[in-house]
Amino acid sequence: MLTKLAMTGFKHRWRDYLVLFSGLIMSSAIFYMFEALATNQDFLKQNTSISMVGLIFQFGSVLLTIITLVYIGYANSFLLSMRKRDYGLFMLVGARKSKIGQLIWLETLLVGITATIVGILVGTALTVGVSQILINSLGLTLHHFTAWYTPAAIATLLLYVGLFLIAGLFNLLSLTKTPALKLLHSNDQPNRPQLKPARQLIEIVVGVISIAIGYWSMANLKILQLMGIGIALVTIVLGTYLLFNAIFVWLMVALKRFSFAQRGLNGFTLSQLSFRIRNYTKMLSIVAMLFALALGAITVGMGFHSQIPSMANINNAYDMGLVNASTAEKAQIAAMKPKTTATYHFKATKKVVYFQAAEFNRQPFTTIHTRNKNQLTFNTVHNNAAKLQKSEDNYQLMQLQSGVMATATPVFLSKTAYAKLAQPEQRLTVFTTNNVIEHRVALNKLAKHHFHTTSPEQFGGRFAMYLMVNGMYSGLEFMGMFLGIAFLAMLASCLMFKILSGADADQHRYKMLDKVGTTRRQLNGAINKEIAVLFILPEIVGIVHVLFGLQMFKIIMVTSPYTGIWLPFLIFAGLYLLYYLITITIYRRIVLQ
């Protein structure tokens, strides 16, 4: 009988359960996506040269576990609030508390386990889709990466089931010890914010000091090493929560005292934000951290991607050199529409390569010369035969001769002296395209055809350097972009879940406003302002965290981590705005029926 009553309640509140299930599914899916990288030690070792990347991911797992713990705690409180009235009615009609306790336990476990299993499957599918998009669009090279990773699935299942076991026990104790009348009226008691100046001042001071320590540790990661990441993890999370808990409550109470709060529906909007304020502070702290993680990961991933062409260009002025290129290979080169192309004849021994000086005088050979001991600051030098003979950069010519003759010595002879050499004459064709990455597919095909391999050790030039750098940075670039997308999805899940979970409870308030003559435009404006505040506050905190957090990547990035930062910020702002528009659209449909 109780089971039938429970199912009836589920049918009546299917929309709330849908919000709950979708939120938990996304949470477990994102946790699995992160663990698919964090627990795959072969992938981490093969795709990055950073020795402590495994420990960094362990710190990340701890942080994500804390976020998951708070998220599930809030989801469980939402489940509990939905059922309090129902269980109160069951008690009033004579149901035994032991039976209700069993029902609570089973319902909590059923919701948790089902959402976790579906979430793992969704996480696997998302891992496949996101990884393929990133690999194909960015031309990444990865080793030992797999979308389905059993240890990650086990870790996700154990964590979520364990947390829901604890949540079920908490629900059992909470509901069976609460009087039936209190359960019936549980939804009618708001959590009114109260100003406690001394306590809030302490929280603000401690929060600011904690965040300052976290920023300092990230800026001095070269000195603190791994300990700096641990310090930043603890202090920034703690400081963010304390600041939100102190400042947000103070803002809501203080703003009501200003005259603008009495205009239009501003007072109603502030009251809406004040309602259940303590739950907002916890969730907004999580969202701020997720915002910083998502934006920071995408920014760093794009930073590594932007370094690849710069690193490739410092090695050589030419994309590739082909010895005795065939007619078909020359056609492949012409199809790429190269900016420059030249052919030099030579005769070679094991240690010396002889060229005709006249050819280099007609077609000067371009070399790359670094400046100020900064390998990314360079200029190009156009050399005739005499200059190239004396230049310390003439090894770049040797690199283009299949890469294996980089240590040979070039000698430039007159046409007469060159003709007297007995060695067979060969041809070296060099060319430069407008962009190595843009033509990487055609260059890869050409390398396979000519060298029968794409191993960069077998040939020189910018394309060989691109392959080497791409191999070094692909793993880091993939991790940054992959985790950024994952954290962005979890950010949206957390924020949308928080807002939409209270939509049904808010519905009768908007009905009252409608009955007293409030226009639809005013109601839409109130909704837009209320939800905009919930989006903007964590956004501001998250951006500040990112700007300071990028300091710790100076030790592993050749260029400044702030180079081109506007692009990921702009992309992220567009996605964040899209989530905001989706959220207000769904919220309006629920509360403005």
Secondary structure as GFF3:
##gff-version 3
##sequence-region A 1 593
A	DSSP	alpha_helix	2	12	.	.	.	ID=ss1
A	DSSP	alpha_helix	14	38	.	.	.	ID=ss2
A	DSSP	alpha_helix	41	46	.	.	.	ID=ss3
A	DSSP	alpha_helix	53	92	.	.	.	ID=ss4
A	DSSP	alpha_helix	97	138	.	.	.	ID=ss5
A	DSSP	alpha_helix	150	176	.	.	.	ID=ss6
A	DSSP	alpha_helix	180	184	.	.	.	ID=ss7
A	DSSP	three_ten_helix	186	188	.	.	.	ID=ss8
A	DSSP	alpha_helix	197	219	.	.	.	ID=ss9
A	DSSP	alpha_helix	221	224	.	.	.	ID=ss10
A	DSSP	alpha_helix	226	243	.	.	.	ID=ss11
A	DSSP	pi_helix	244	248	.	.	.	ID=ss12
A	DSSP	alpha_helix	249	255	.	.	.	ID=ss13
A	DSSP	three_ten_helix	259	262	.	.	.	ID=ss14
A	DSSP	alpha_helix	266	274	.	.	.	ID=ss15
A	DSSP	alpha_helix	277	313	.	.	.	ID=ss16
A	DSSP	beta_strand	320	323	.	.	.	ID=ss17
A	DSSP	alpha_helix	327	335	.	.	.	ID=ss18
A	DSSP	beta_strand	340	348	.	.	.	ID=ss19
A	DSSP	beta_strand	352	356	.	.	.	ID=ss20
A	DSSP	alpha_helix	357	362	.	.	.	ID=ss21
A	DSSP	beta_strand	365	371	.	.	.	ID=ss22
A	DSSP	beta_strand	374	383	.	.	.	ID=ss23
A	DSSP	alpha_helix	385	390	.	.	.	ID=ss24
A	DSSP	alpha_helix	395	399	.	.	.	ID=ss25
A	DSSP	beta_strand	409	413	.	.	.	ID=ss26
A	DSSP	alpha_helix	415	419	.	.	.	ID=ss27
A	DSSP	beta_strand	426	432	.	.	.	ID=ss28
A	DSSP	alpha_helix	440	451	.	.	.	ID=ss29
A	DSSP	three_ten_helix	456	458	.	.	.	ID=ss30
A	DSSP	alpha_helix	462	501	.	.	.	ID=ss31
A	DSSP	alpha_helix	503	515	.	.	.	ID=ss32
A	DSSP	alpha_helix	520	549	.	.	.	ID=ss33
A	DSSP	three_ten_helix	550	553	.	.	.	ID=ss34
A	DSSP	alpha_helix	566	591	.	.	.	ID=ss35
###
